[in-house]
């Protein structure tokens, strides 16, 4: 296999940088079974500073041929996805009296979990080992509170720049984060369009409400395509090597809140959101996340949540394979640390912001949460990779599953019932107001 030369590197995965697009497109193509060796050889004869030539190489990656032996079935269309499933997950009724508490707990759990993971959100640097070593130095292992700040900071450690507002003793209201922005946007979209929401509506909301530098990877690539006149489905595919990364998976929770107890309806609606920027496993990640949340309203255990939600994922996809692996590890009764090591060994070749590996450790943390919010969220953050996104998802699901009684006060009180947002017109939102508006939508659709 031919490798790209030293002139090509992608540390920031920025869709506005042609070299980043080329490096990451080569990786995406190879992960999905395509032969791109000839194009890589051509790239090594091309000046990395020649923008037009590099973009031409990126575009011609779409002509690559898939190598023999690819056995996964990973459709993009909703109808094709449904055709692969062994029936839709059944819907269960949620007593209306429970919606307020559980939806409120979901919002609070999501926002607290996001903030917990933010100071160590850099998966290439903040590995599991480095997180563990830092927390042990701080006498904070296992993680049961916001990440502490060591002063002076020991050699070999550096927290993410947001640390002054996301670490222990420094949280005074929620910091701004795209994991929170997308939840607020989903609420706005459903208030505006309801279940008639279309993918095109999502795109218009992005370009109207989001600054482009506050969206990342697949979302930034799709945004650029939209402003350059490309429409669905091309917006998700053109010059977008991040189309199976975690960006869509962080956008699904509110669809699950509104479709409480109905994983398939939540997944269907979230599909319309995901298809703007993602394909294949990227789409399935958001459908699965929405289904996780919806299933948590009526499930009796985290295992039931994970199992029911996995029913919306094409069974012959790589994501479904990874989720089945995690369920099998849980059923084998190995310790969490052992299971985490096996998941990292099997799926650590993906980018630290890919859907498949992050979904696997989300499932892992839920299954090994011991029915305790702090244990589950702490474990997913200690697992590394996309710590704030995964903390948000696990925090949301366990918040719904346990209700507000299961949320630790020391994690919730510092949020002060408010969150920042980069969405135009939505900054300084009250978390309780977001929850109340979500409850209204959930109640309205039942009538």
C-alpha positions as semicolon CSV with decimal commas, in nm:
position;residue;x (nm);y (nm);z (nm)
1;X;0,000;0,000;0,000
2;X;0,146;0,335;-0,107
3;X;0,156;0,605;0,161
4;X;0,132;0,979;0,113
5;X;0,460;1,166;0,132
6;X;0,574;1,393;0,413
7;X;0,429;1,701;0,242
8;X;0,080;1,579;0,322
9;X;-0,055;1,587;0,675
10;X;-0,392;1,653;0,837
11;X;-0,387;1,749;1,201
12;X;-0,694;1,971;1,201
13;X;-0,925;1,786;0,959
14;X;-1,036;2,117;0,810
15;X;-1,259;2,097;0,503
16;X;-1,133;2,440;0,396
17;X;-0,778;2,305;0,350
18;X;-0,724;2,093;0,035
19;X;-0,432;1,899;0,184
20;X;-0,651;1,800;0,481
21;X;-0,922;1,685;0,242
22;X;-0,679;1,471;0,045
23;X;-0,518;1,304;0,344
24;X;-0,852;1,232;0,506
25;X;-1,018;1,118;0,183
26;X;-0,742;0,862;0,130
27;X;-0,808;0,732;0,479
28;X;-1,186;0,723;0,430
29;X;-1,157;0,541;0,097
30;X;-0,924;0,279;0,238
31;X;-1,144;0,225;0,542
32;X;-1,432;0,150;0,308
33;X;-1,242;-0,094;0,090
34;X;-1,131;0,116;-0,208
35;X;-0,806;0,100;-0,402
36;X;-0,654;0,449;-0,414
37;X;-0,287;0,357;-0,455
38;X;-0,257;0,506;-0,805
39;X;-0,402;0,838;-0,687
40;X;-0,172;0,840;-0,384
41;X;0,125;0,788;-0,615
42;X;0,003;1,078;-0,828
43;X;-0,037;1,292;-0,518
44;X;0,326;1,224;-0,426
45;X;0,425;1,372;-0,763
46;X;0,203;1,678;-0,702
47;X;0,296;1,997;-0,517
48;X;0,086;1,999;-0,195
49;X;0,063;2,377;-0,233
50;X;-0,108;2,350;-0,572
51;X;-0,466;2,395;-0,449
52;X;-0,638;2,313;-0,777
53;X;-0,430;2,002;-0,841
54;X;-0,489;1,870;-0,490
55;X;-0,864;1,930;-0,511
56;X;-0,870;1,752;-0,848
57;X;-0,714;1,449;-0,680
58;X;-0,975;1,464;-0,404
59;X;-1,254;1,474;-0,662
60;X;-1,112;1,180;-0,857
61;X;-1,112;0,965;-0,543
62;X;-1,484;0,914;-0,615
63;X;-1,385;0,711;-0,923
64;X;-1,184;0,458;-0,722
65;X;-1,286;0,094;-0,745
66;X;-1,371;-0,115;-0,442
67;X;-1,136;-0,406;-0,383
68;X;-1,269;-0,765;-0,384
69;X;-1,379;-0,909;-0,052
70;X;-1,588;-0,620;0,084
71;X;-1,880;-0,789;0,259
72;X;-2,051;-0,507;0,448
73;X;-2,393;-0,378;0,341
74;X;-2,416;-0,005;0,420
75;X;-2,692;0,175;0,228
76;X;-2,754;0,550;0,247
77;X;-3,125;0,582;0,165
78;X;-3,381;0,552;0,444
79;X;-3,591;0,299;0,255
80;X;-3,283;0,091;0,178
81;X;-3,177;0,110;0,542
82;X;-3,519;-0,008;0,657
83;X;-3,508;-0,297;0,408
84;X;-3,198;-0,434;0,584
85;X;-3,359;-0,439;0,929
86;X;-3,517;-0,737;1,099
87;X;-3,832;-0,535;1,163
88;X;-3,863;-0,198;1,333
89;X;-3,802;-0,170;1,708
90;X;-4,139;-0,162;1,879
91;X;-4,273;0,158;2,034
92;X;-4,370;0,166;2,402
93;X;-4,599;0,414;2,573
94;X;-4,447;0,660;2,818
95;X;-4,680;0,800;3,085
96;X;-4,719;1,171;3,018
97;X;-4,651;1,245;3,383
98;X;-4,295;1,110;3,343
99;X;-4,198;1,319;3,042
100;X;-4,114;1,639;3,227
101;X;-3,871;1,479;3,468
102;X;-3,704;1,248;3,216
103;X;-3,664;1,506;2,940
104;X;-3,531;1,758;3,189
105;X;-3,284;1,498;3,316
106;X;-3,181;1,421;2,958
107;X;-3,097;1,786;2,884
108;X;-2,911;1,832;3,212
109;X;-2,729;1,502;3,173
110;X;-2,625;1,585;2,820
111;X;-2,491;1,930;2,904
112;X;-2,311;1,818;3,221
113;X;-2,157;1,519;3,041
114;X;-2,038;1,742;2,759
115;X;-1,867;1,983;2,999
116;X;-1,709;1,694;3,187
117;X;-1,532;1,574;2,873
118;X;-1,430;1,910;2,727
119;X;-1,096;1,969;2,906
120;X;-0,956;1,641;2,763
121;X;-1,120;1,649;2,418
122;X;-0,820;1,574;2,199
123;X;-0,814;1,203;2,132
124;X;-0,471;1,186;1,970
125;X;-0,320;1,350;2,280
126;X;-0,556;1,265;2,568
127;X;-0,536;0,889;2,539
128;X;-0,684;0,659;2,799
129;X;-0,342;0,618;2,959
130;X;-0,274;0,992;2,973
131;X;-0,620;1,063;3,120
132;X;-0,571;0,794;3,384
133;X;-0,220;0,916;3,470
134;X;-0,338;1,275;3,505
135;X;-0,637;1,185;3,720
136;X;-0,421;0,970;3,947
137;X;-0,179;1,259;3,994
138;X;-0,479;1,473;4,086
139;X;-0,618;1,206;4,321
140;X;-0,931;1,204;4,104
141;X;-0,929;0,852;3,958
142;X;-1,183;0,718;3,881
143;X;-1,347;1,033;3,750
144;X;-1,640;1,130;3,973
145;X;-1,645;1,508;3,930
146;X;-1,536;1,773;3,682
147;X;-1,173;1,737;3,580
148;X;-0,944;1,907;3,835
149;X;-0,669;2,151;3,740
150;X;-0,320;2,078;3,870
151;X;-0,114;2,388;3,945
152;X;0,157;2,382;3,839
153;X;0,063;2,160;3,545
154;X;0,298;1,859;3,540
155;X;0,524;1,806;3,241
156;X;0,357;1,599;2,971
157;X;0,006;1,728;3,032
158;X;-0,190;2,016;2,882
159;X;-0,564;2,064;2,913
160;X;-0,772;2,187;2,620
161;X;-0,793;2,572;2,614
162;X;-1,154;2,569;2,739
163;X;-1,034;2,446;3,079
164;X;-1,088;2,780;3,264
165;X;-1,466;2,730;3,227
166;X;-1,503;2,350;3,228
167;X;-1,291;2,222;3,517
168;X;-1,370;2,157;3,881
169;X;-1,455;2,478;4,064
170;X;-1,458;2,678;3,740
171;X;-1,796;2,575;3,593
172;X;-2,038;2,868;3,622
173;X;-2,300;2,792;3,360
174;X;-2,234;2,562;3,065
175;X;-1,959;2,644;2,819
176;X;-2,046;2,673;2,453
177;X;-2,002;2,353;2,251
178;X;-2,127;2,218;1,919
179;X;-2,269;1,914;2,102
180;X;-2,502;2,158;2,277
181;X;-2,556;2,384;1,975
182;X;-2,696;2,097;1,768
183;X;-2,939;1,996;2,040
184;X;-3,069;2,352;2,060
185;X;-3,092;2,367;1,681
186;X;-3,284;2,038;1,665
187;X;-3,535;2,178;1,912
188;X;-3,575;2,490;1,700
189;X;-3,617;2,282;1,383
190;X;-3,886;2,065;1,539
191;X;-4,070;2,368;1,677
192;X;-4,062;2,517;1,326
193;X;-4,127;2,210;1,110
194;X;-4,241;1,929;1,337
195;X;-4,228;1,579;1,194
196;X;-4,247;1,734;0,844
197;X;-3,883;1,841;0,883
198;X;-3,683;1,794;0,563
199;X;-3,308;1,770;0,511
200;X;-3,322;2,093;0,312
201;X;-3,472;2,270;0,614
202;X;-3,173;2,164;0,821
203;X;-2,935;2,304;0,562
204;X;-3,109;2,640;0,551
205;X;-3,098;2,663;0,929
206;X;-2,725;2,594;0,931
207;X;-2,635;2,866;0,684
208;X;-2,869;3,114;0,854
209;X;-2,779;3,046;1,218
210;X;-2,428;2,895;1,238
211;X;-2,093;3,074;1,186
212;X;-1,898;2,836;0,961
213;X;-1,598;2,822;1,195
214;X;-1,822;2,690;1,473
215;X;-1,900;2,373;1,278
216;X;-1,638;2,108;1,209
217;X;-1,533;1,816;0,989
218;X;-1,837;1,678;0,801
219;X;-2,060;1,969;0,895
220;X;-1,808;2,223;0,766
221;X;-1,765;2,028;0,442
222;X;-2,142;2,014;0,390
223;X;-2,177;2,383;0,480
224;X;-1,920;2,475;0,214
225;X;-2,109;2,266;-0,039
226;X;-2,436;2,437;0,048
227;X;-2,300;2,789;0,007
228;X;-2,144;2,682;-0,323
229;X;-2,485;2,578;-0,454
230;X;-2,473;2,202;-0,405
231;X;-2,789;2,034;-0,275
232;X;-2,888;1,713;-0,101
233;X;-2,750;1,447;-0,133
234;X;-2,437;1,590;-0,300
235;X;-2,378;1,823;-0,006
236;X;-2,290;1,522;0,209
237;X;-2,061;1,356;-0,045
238;X;-1,862;1,619;-0,232
239;X;-1,519;1,687;-0,083
240;X;-1,630;1,544;0,249
241;X;-1,393;1,277;0,383
242;X;-1,560;1,314;0,723
243;X;-1,893;1,173;0,608
244;X;-1,874;0,876;0,846
245;X;-1,735;1,065;1,143
246;X;-1,913;1,143;1,469
247;X;-2,066;1,480;1,371
248;X;-2,414;1,342;1,304
249;X;-2,414;1,116;1,609
250;X;-2,400;1,421;1,836
251;X;-2,715;1,567;1,676
252;X;-2,975;1,299;1,751
253;X;-3,082;1,335;2,114
254;X;-3,372;1,578;2,081
255;X;-3,538;1,356;1,820
256;X;-3,529;1,085;2,087
257;X;-3,671;1,314;2,357
258;X;-3,964;1,413;2,138
259;X;-4,031;1,053;2,028
260;X;-3,998;0,911;2,379
261;X;-4,044;0,534;2,381
262;X;-4,042;0,506;2,000
263;X;-3,686;0,434;1,875
264;X;-3,782;0,390;1,510
265;X;-3,973;0,718;1,481
266;X;-3,680;0,896;1,647
267;X;-3,437;0,728;1,409
268;X;-3,645;0,812;1,101
269;X;-3,661;1,178;1,193
270;X;-3,293;1,197;1,279
271;X;-3,213;1,046;0,939
272;X;-3,335;1,367;0,775
273;X;-3,088;1,562;0,985
274;X;-2,794;1,326;0,933
275;X;-2,833;1,296;0,555
276;X;-2,732;1,659;0,508
277;X;-2,370;1,587;0,599
278;X;-2,319;1,212;0,634
279;X;-2,348;0,877;0,460
280;X;-2,338;0,514;0,571
281;X;-2,221;0,465;0,927
282;X;-2,227;0,840;0,985
283;X;-2,603;0,837;0,927
284;X;-2,650;0,521;1,132
285;X;-2,468;0,685;1,422
286;X;-2,729;0,959;1,453
287;X;-3,016;0,717;1,405
288;X;-2,869;0,498;1,678
289;X;-2,815;0,790;1,917
290;X;-3,173;0,910;1,870
291;X;-3,298;0,555;1,923
292;X;-3,086;0,518;2,238
293;X;-3,253;0,821;2,391
294;X;-3,603;0,716;2,285
295;X;-3,552;0,363;2,415
296;X;-3,423;0,490;2,752
297;X;-3,770;0,623;2,840
298;X;-3,915;0,274;2,872
299;X;-3,620;0,035;2,903
300;X;-3,552;-0,145;3,229
301;X;-3,173;-0,147;3,193
302;X;-2,886;0,001;2,990
303;X;-2,850;-0,332;2,813
304;X;-3,208;-0,312;2,691
305;X;-3,144;0,045;2,573
306;X;-2,839;-0,054;2,368
307;X;-3,002;-0,366;2,227
308;X;-3,323;-0,190;2,119
309;X;-3,136;0,102;1,965
310;X;-2,908;-0,129;1,770
311;X;-3,222;-0,251;1,596
312;X;-3,225;0,064;1,380
313;X;-2,873;-0,001;1,244
314;X;-2,827;-0,209;0,926
315;X;-2,717;-0,546;1,065
316;X;-2,443;-0,605;0,807
317;X;-2,280;-0,265;0,865
318;X;-1,953;-0,203;1,047
319;X;-2,137;-0,008;1,315
320;X;-2,373;-0,295;1,390
321;X;-2,075;-0,533;1,401
322;X;-1,901;-0,311;1,658
323;X;-2,213;-0,279;1,872
324;X;-2,267;-0,655;1,868
325;X;-1,904;-0,698;1,976
326;X;-1,962;-0,472;2,276
327;X;-2,281;-0,653;2,373
328;X;-2,095;-0,986;2,352
329;X;-1,818;-0,848;2,573
330;X;-2,076;-0,741;2,830
331;X;-2,244;-1,080;2,824
332;X;-1,904;-1,247;2,878
333;X;-1,886;-1,059;3,212
334;X;-1,533;-0,925;3,167
335;X;-1,429;-0,617;3,363
336;X;-1,480;-0,273;3,211
337;X;-1,105;-0,214;3,171
338;X;-1,066;-0,543;2,984
339;X;-1,361;-0,467;2,756
340;X;-1,229;-0,117;2,685
341;X;-0,890;-0,255;2,588
342;X;-1,049;-0,498;2,344
343;X;-1,261;-0,226;2,184
344;X;-0,958;-0,002;2,147
345;X;-0,760;-0,286;1,992
346;X;-1,034;-0,369;1,741
347;X;-1,149;-0,018;1,649
348;X;-0,860;0,211;1,737
349;X;-0,751;0,234;1,372
350;X;-1,035;0,480;1,309
351;X;-0,991;0,853;1,366
352;X;-1,060;0,958;1,723
353;X;-1,366;1,141;1,587
354;X;-1,509;0,855;1,379
355;X;-1,859;0,721;1,442
356;X;-1,781;0,352;1,481
357;X;-1,519;0,355;1,756
358;X;-1,692;0,629;1,955
359;X;-2,030;0,456;1,936
360;X;-1,861;0,141;2,064
361;X;-1,728;0,314;2,378
362;X;-2,062;0,489;2,431
363;X;-2,228;0,146;2,432
364;X;-1,950;0,017;2,657
365;X;-1,996;0,295;2,911
366;X;-2,373;0,250;2,916
367;X;-2,347;-0,125;2,967
368;X;-2,084;-0,093;3,241
369;X;-2,249;0,209;3,406
370;X;-2,379;0,000;3,695
371;X;-2,705;0,198;3,662
372;X;-2,522;0,503;3,792
373;X;-2,501;0,828;3,595
374;X;-2,161;0,932;3,727
375;X;-2,005;0,591;3,674
376;X;-2,122;0,574;3,312
377;X;-2,026;0,929;3,218
378;X;-1,698;0,913;3,407
379;X;-1,604;0,589;3,233
380;X;-1,681;0,714;2,883
381;X;-1,469;1,027;2,939
382;X;-1,184;0,817;3,083
383;X;-1,203;0,605;2,765
384;X;-1,064;0,890;2,555
385;X;-1,139;0,965;2,189
386;X;-1,422;1,222;2,152
387;X;-1,469;1,278;2,522
388;X;-1,715;1,567;2,523
389;X;-1,942;1,419;2,256
390;X;-1,945;1,080;2,424
391;X;-1,992;1,233;2,768
392;X;-2,292;1,422;2,629
393;X;-2,452;1,112;2,475
394;X;-2,400;0,887;2,776
395;X;-2,510;1,169;3,008
396;X;-2,826;1,218;2,807
397;X;-2,922;0,851;2,790
398;X;-2,851;0,783;3,156
399;X;-3,029;1,105;3,250
400;X;-3,344;0,982;3,076
401;X;-3,304;0,632;3,217
402;X;-3,252;0,738;3,581
403;X;-3,448;1,067;3,587
404;X;-3,340;1,374;3,781
405;X;-3,306;1,170;4,101
406;X;-3,007;0,996;3,942
407;X;-2,817;1,314;3,851
408;X;-2,538;1,409;4,093
409;X;-2,592;1,754;4,240
410;X;-2,223;1,845;4,222
411;X;-2,239;1,803;3,842
412;X;-2,570;1,984;3,786
413;X;-2,564;2,279;4,026
414;X;-2,258;2,446;3,863
415;X;-2,448;2,465;3,532
416;X;-2,667;2,732;3,695
417;X;-2,951;2,644;3,454
418;X;-2,790;2,819;3,157
419;X;-2,579;2,743;2,854
420;X;-2,384;2,935;2,596
421;X;-2,445;2,877;2,225
422;X;-2,289;2,987;1,897
423;X;-2,629;2,971;1,726
424;X;-2,741;3,319;1,625
425;X;-3,012;3,433;1,867
426;X;-2,983;3,135;2,103
427;X;-2,699;3,230;2,337
428;X;-2,753;3,227;2,715
429;X;-3,045;2,984;2,693
430;X;-3,203;2,855;3,013
431;X;-3,168;2,478;3,029
432;X;-3,505;2,451;3,205
433;X;-3,665;2,645;2,919
434;X;-3,511;2,413;2,659
435;X;-3,650;2,117;2,852
436;X;-3,998;2,271;2,889
437;X;-4,016;2,344;2,517
438;X;-3,910;1,988;2,440
439;X;-4,177;1,849;2,671
440;X;-4,441;2,055;2,489
441;X;-4,335;1,901;2,158
442;X;-4,336;1,549;2,303
443;X;-4,686;1,602;2,445
444;X;-4,821;1,765;2,127
445;X;-4,720;1,476;1,902
446;X;-4,912;1,233;2,126
447;X;-5,240;1,413;2,066
